[in-house]
Amino acid sequence: MNVKPLVSIIIPVKNEERTLEKCVRSLQALNYPTYEIIVVNNGSTDSTGEILKNFPAVTVITTEGIGPSAARNLAIERSTGEYLAFTDGDCIIHPEWLNELLAHFTGEHVMGVGGDQLCPEDEAPFGKDVHDFMNLIAFSTDYLKTKKAVMEVKHNPTCNMMYRR
């Protein structure tokens, strides 16, 4: 029997009313059997908190605004997964996301795995231009990784990352 490990998906959000529902719905469509979703509503002043009430299976932690790093750490403390996956409230997750990340934990020496940041197909032209620009400057800052193999890196963006607990 091949039992899949529990993955805790952690999302710090602040004022994500425009994109949060799409993000959570994409997480609910994951092709993976055992995961928990923890959203830290980090001082939102818009309808983010009301939107989260529509998702009773999501664990919501509400803060007065402690910053994204502290919000992630708070969620880690309350999480129960063997692996910790991170994304952002403005991301749309592919159904195979967890399977793809877990596939690269090929030995005890691999502590973290990350992936590409892609622009949604329905993004506005300006958003696509910004995404393309960010990819261009990333080549000079070591932020974007273009290799398709497992490799050592100095930075992984937290919108598409998984770590062992």
N, C-alpha and C positions, 0 to 999 in steps of 0.2 A: 504494500500500500504506500503510495507516494503522497505524504501529507505536506501541504504547502504551509510555510511559516506565516504567522500573523504579521501583517504590515500595518504600522500606524502612519496614516497620511496626515501631515500637519500643514495647516494653511493659516498664516497670520494675515488678517485683513483690516483695512481701514478705509471706509467710504468706498466700498466696492459694489454699490447698488446696481450699476450698469452691467456688470459682468459676472457677479457671484452666482446667480442662479444657473447660468450656463456652465460654469465651472463645476458646481456640485452635481448637476445632472450628468455631466460627463464622467465624474467619479463614480456615480451610482451605476454607470453602464460598464464599469471595468469587467474584463474577462478574467477575474481572479476571485477565488472563493473566500479568502479570509483576510479582511482588512477592516480597520476602523478609521473614521474620518474625524479629525479634531480641528475645529476652526477657532482661532482666537480673534474675537471681535475687539480690536485694539483701539478703542476710543472713537469709534465711528459716530458721526453726527448726522448721517443720512439714514436711509431705510435699511441698511445692512442687517441690523438686528431683527427687524421685522421679516425680512426675507429668510433668515436662518430659522425662524419659527416654523417655516413650511417644510423643514427637513428634520423630523423627529429622530431619525437614526443617526444624525450628526451630533457629536458632542460639541457643545459651544461653551467656550470660556470667555467671559466678558471682562475687559480691563478698562481702566480710565485712559489708557494710552501709554504703554511702557516701551514702545519701540518694537520693531520686527524681530530683532535678535532675542530680546528678553521674552517676547511672546512665543517664539519658537521654543526657548528653553522651558517656559512654563508648560507648554503642551507636551514636551518630552517627559517632564516629571509626571504628568498624568497619563501618559500613554502606556500601553501594555505590549506593544509589538516587539518582535525579535529584530525587525528592521524598521527604520524610520525613513519615510519618503516625504519630501518637501516639494510643495508647489505654491503658486500664488493665486489669489482670487480672480485674477484677470486671465488665467490660463484655461485652455480647453484641453482635456486629457484624452489621449488615444486609448481605446479599450485594452490594448496590449501593454500599456505603460509599465505596470508592475512586473509582468512576465519578462519584458525586455530588460529592465534594470536588474532583476534578480538573476537572469541568465549570465550576467558578467561577474557575479561573485563566484569566481572559479577556484578559490582557495582561501585559506585563513589569512593570507597576506593582503587580500583585497578588502579594504575597509569602507570604501565609498565608490559609488558609480553614478555618473551623470550622463545626460543626453543633450541632444540639440534643442534649440529654441526656434520653433517654426512660427511663421506668421499665418494666422487663420485665413482661410479662403475668402471669408466674408469681410475681411478688414477693409476699411476705407482706403482710398488711394494714398492719402497723406500718411496713414498708419503704415502702409507698405513701404513708403519712401523712408520713413523713420527707421523701420526695421532693416531695410537694405543698408542705410547709412550706418546704423549701429554694427551691422555685420562687417562692413568695410573697415571701420576704425578698430574693431575687435582684433583684426589680424595683427595690428601693431601693439596691442596691449596684452596679448596672451590670454584674452578672455574667451575667445571662440576656439574651439577645437574642431579640426576638419578631418582628422584621421578616423578611420572606422575600426581601429583596433583598441584594445585595452592599453592604456599608457598612464604614466605618472604625470600629474598636473599640479600646478601651484594654486589653482582656483577652480571652483565649481559653482556655477550660479544656483541659488537655492530654489529656483522655479522648476527645476527638473533634476532632482538629486535624491539619492538614497544612501543611507549609512547602516552599518551594523550597529546595534545598540551598544 
